[in-house]
Amino acid sequence: MSTENTLPDYYFTINYVMFCLVTHTNNGYYINMKIVAGIDIGSTTTKVVVMCGHTVIGSKTSSTGTNCKKTIKLLFDEMAEDLAIREDEIQYSVATGYGRRLIQANEVVTEITANSKAAKWIMGKKTNVRTLINIGGQDCKVIALDNNGIMVDFAMNDKCAAGTGRFLEVMSRILEVELDELGTLSERAEDIPQINSLCTVFGESEVISLLSQGRRVEDIIAGIHKSIAKRVVSMVKKVGVREAIFFDGGPAFNRGLKKSLEEELGVALHVPPDPQITTAIGAAIIANERLEKIQKNNKKILH
Amino acid sequence: MNLKFHDNLLPTLPIMQELPLDRVIGITSNIPIEIVFAAGYIPIDLNNIFICDRLSYKMVEDAESAGIPRNTCAWIKGIYSAAKVYNISNVISVIQGDCSNNQALMEIFQSDGIGTIPFAYPHSKNDYKFLHKQLVCLADSLGVDYKKAEDMKRQLDIIRTKVHEIDRLTWEENLVTGEENHIWTVSTSDMMGDYTVFNERVLRFLKLVKNRKTVQSDIRIGVIGIPPICEDLYSFLSTIGAHVVYNEIQRQFSMPYHTETLVEQYSRYTYPYDIFSRIEDIQREIKQRNIIGLIHYVQSFCHRHIYDSIIRRHIRVPILTLDCDRPGRLDGAMRTRLEAFIEMLGNSETEISVTSRQYIQGGHIG
């Protein structure tokens, strides 16, 4: 199973250098630093983020596979080696995602709570995120935040893979195109066909039919993006379109899908540098908050 | 009534294999059971037979095999199978004020040789004349003097008052769980087919709960919409720290308002009428019971799902719409949605408590 560092190089390097400067003494031990982990076990991909204080110092992703415990172990082993830390130095962990209860973490939160936390943290005070669109492997969520970044409402797709990453995966397989090429190819679309099926299975038949009619692959991909965008936007409208809108989850890497969503909404979307790990970042932030609170309470007891 | 029951703290069905079938009348929804009892018959809610069955999931599949379309409400399929499995020979079907599927179901029963008695609520809750005519018609069909049904109302009202006390103990004193509240109130639709045994159980339950510890939760929620088909909704909500203090439709089954006559009682019962009467009731109870969020339970393929948009327009507390198809346990996505909703309500009330899980020095993962 291959894993990868998912943060942009500059992000990782700067934070890691800062981490090393702040935390390492000459003999390699840490001085009173809070190291926490956020683990997002999604239906398709598992993401792990390690934070030191308020800084992300590392992240790893891997396909979830059939044994998520094994996947997590592998990710943590690699992370421990990269960051030169021991696993038992992680003082608090929060798990989220579909598999959140399958592993032993200090706490579990839903991906909706973790995602809200991350969006606010990543965008900072300058951009007041009020709506969050997250497209995952098998679900799609729209979350409304209040002015303080507290989740006030959400909508989630129900019993259907249409409008999710899975829909894109199925379509890329039929079109014999790599998943990460979809965005670039859709930018070359000329005559976008309408894809009406709301169901992944029927959508597949519709795409095959378009191919048999000789329609260009680029055009079909743009049609697929538009179909997903329409479905997602109807969910956004249910919750309310409030700017700024944050867009994350693996499919947010897809520029064509982002463009289609922006066209349907009539609003620009904010996509973070690595949209796939934001929920894991949120879990790590919550872990850090919990740890701070516990340490504060312990101090009170000692005094 | 001479029905046989297994001993239990909460209401249960009679022992089905020993039912005196010639006296049993199946009901497809809440109907004036006063008339049935007064006529000496045993009303058994077919919904209860279906949902309490160990093989309720199979009952849905069997109904599909018998030709009821897959994209039809699972309650309809369950009612159909319940009548067939237990050889129910007479059914009172609600043909107005519930759903049109019930009307079609009545005709399937007819074609299968099951005796059916139609009962229609009026379109308007103020159409007392129509309602009275329906009540008298039902009494005539069962061969009982309508006045006897009014007498029976007064008897059942005394029992219902005790169920209302269970409801009060749920929201005001936090002594009764949301699940117990659900079972007690939903069971008033047929009072176990034997109101004497039902009354005894209510009295025993009321005596027992007074010595209990109170439910500790600040997350007070209501469940609105038809009774949920999923088996573990209430237990799951309880494990994630929510206290259900209001079961909207189930409470309506218990006829929560003081009334003098059957006409008055069944015109104030909100379920068969327009959504606005329901909204008024929901708004009043949100305030009374200090509710901070609602779960709107909607049954897959049910026309009542459409009401969701109107409810959201009129109700100001956060609402989670939960759509479920078949009986069984909640799936992963439903659990995530419920958990996120309760987390959201918790966050808005107070900062999330860290005491729920033990802090372990040097966290262990994997």
HADDOCK unambig.tbl for C-alpha pairs under 7 A between the chains (distance, minus, plus):
assign (segid A and resid 69 and name CA) (segid B and resid 366 and name CA) 5.36 0.50 0.50
assign (segid A and resid 72 and name CA) (segid B and resid 366 and name CA) 6.07 0.50 0.50
assign (segid A and resid 73 and name CA) (segid B and resid 366 and name CA) 5.73 0.50 0.50
assign (segid A and resid 88 and name CA) (segid B and resid 362 and name CA) 4.88 0.50 0.50
assign (segid A and resid 88 and name CA) (segid B and resid 363 and name CA) 6.18 0.50 0.50
assign (segid A and resid 88 and name CA) (segid B and resid 364 and name CA) 6.51 0.50 0.50
assign (segid A and resid 89 and name CA) (segid B and resid 362 and name CA) 5.67 0.50 0.50
assign (segid A and resid 90 and name CA) (segid B and resid 362 and name CA) 5.79 0.50 0.50
assign (segid A and resid 90 and name CA) (segid B and resid 363 and name CA) 5.75 0.50 0.50
assign (segid A and resid 91 and name CA) (segid B and resid 361 and name CA) 6.23 0.50 0.50
assign (segid A and resid 91 and name CA) (segid B and resid 362 and name CA) 4.46 0.50 0.50
assign (segid A and resid 91 and name CA) (segid B and resid 363 and name CA) 4.90 0.50 0.50
assign (segid A and resid 92 and name CA) (segid B and resid 362 and name CA) 6.96 0.50 0.50
assign (segid A and resid 92 and name CA) (segid B and resid 363 and name CA) 5.09 0.50 0.50
assign (segid A and resid 93 and name CA) (segid B and resid 363 and name CA) 6.40 0.50 0.50
assign (segid A and resid 103 and name CA) (segid B and resid 365 and name CA) 6.96 0.50 0.50
assign (segid A and resid 103 and name CA) (segid B and resid 366 and name CA) 5.48 0.50 0.50
assign (segid A and resid 104 and name CA) (segid B and resid 364 and name CA) 6.92 0.50 0.50
assign (segid A and resid 104 and name CA) (segid B and resid 365 and name CA) 5.37 0.50 0.50
assign (segid A and resid 104 and name CA) (segid B and resid 366 and name CA) 5.73 0.50 0.50
assign (segid A and resid 105 and name CA) (segid B and resid 364 and name CA) 6.60 0.50 0.50
assign (segid A and resid 105 and name CA) (segid B and resid 365 and name CA) 5.42 0.50 0.50
assign (segid A and resid 106 and name CA) (segid B and resid 357 and name CA) 6.79 0.50 0.50
assign (segid A and resid 106 and name CA) (segid B and resid 359 and name CA) 6.43 0.50 0.50
assign (segid A and resid 106 and name CA) (segid B and resid 360 and name CA) 6.94 0.50 0.50
assign (segid A and resid 106 and name CA) (segid B and resid 363 and name CA) 6.58 0.50 0.50
assign (segid A and resid 107 and name CA) (segid B and resid 357 and name CA) 6.36 0.50 0.50
assign (segid A and resid 110 and name CA) (segid B and resid 336 and name CA) 6.28 0.50 0.50
assign (segid A and resid 110 and name CA) (segid B and resid 339 and name CA) 6.68 0.50 0.50
assign (segid A and resid 110 and name CA) (segid B and resid 340 and name CA) 5.62 0.50 0.50
assign (segid A and resid 112 and name CA) (segid B and resid 340 and name CA) 6.12 0.50 0.50
assign (segid A and resid 113 and name CA) (segid B and resid 340 and name CA) 6.51 0.50 0.50
assign (segid A and resid 151 and name CA) (segid B and resid 344 and name CA) 6.14 0.50 0.50
assign (segid A and resid 152 and name CA) (segid B and resid 344 and name CA) 6.68 0.50 0.50
assign (segid A and resid 153 and name CA) (segid B and resid 318 and name CA) 6.94 0.50 0.50
assign (segid A and resid 290 and name CA) (segid B and resid 354 and name CA) 6.66 0.50 0.50
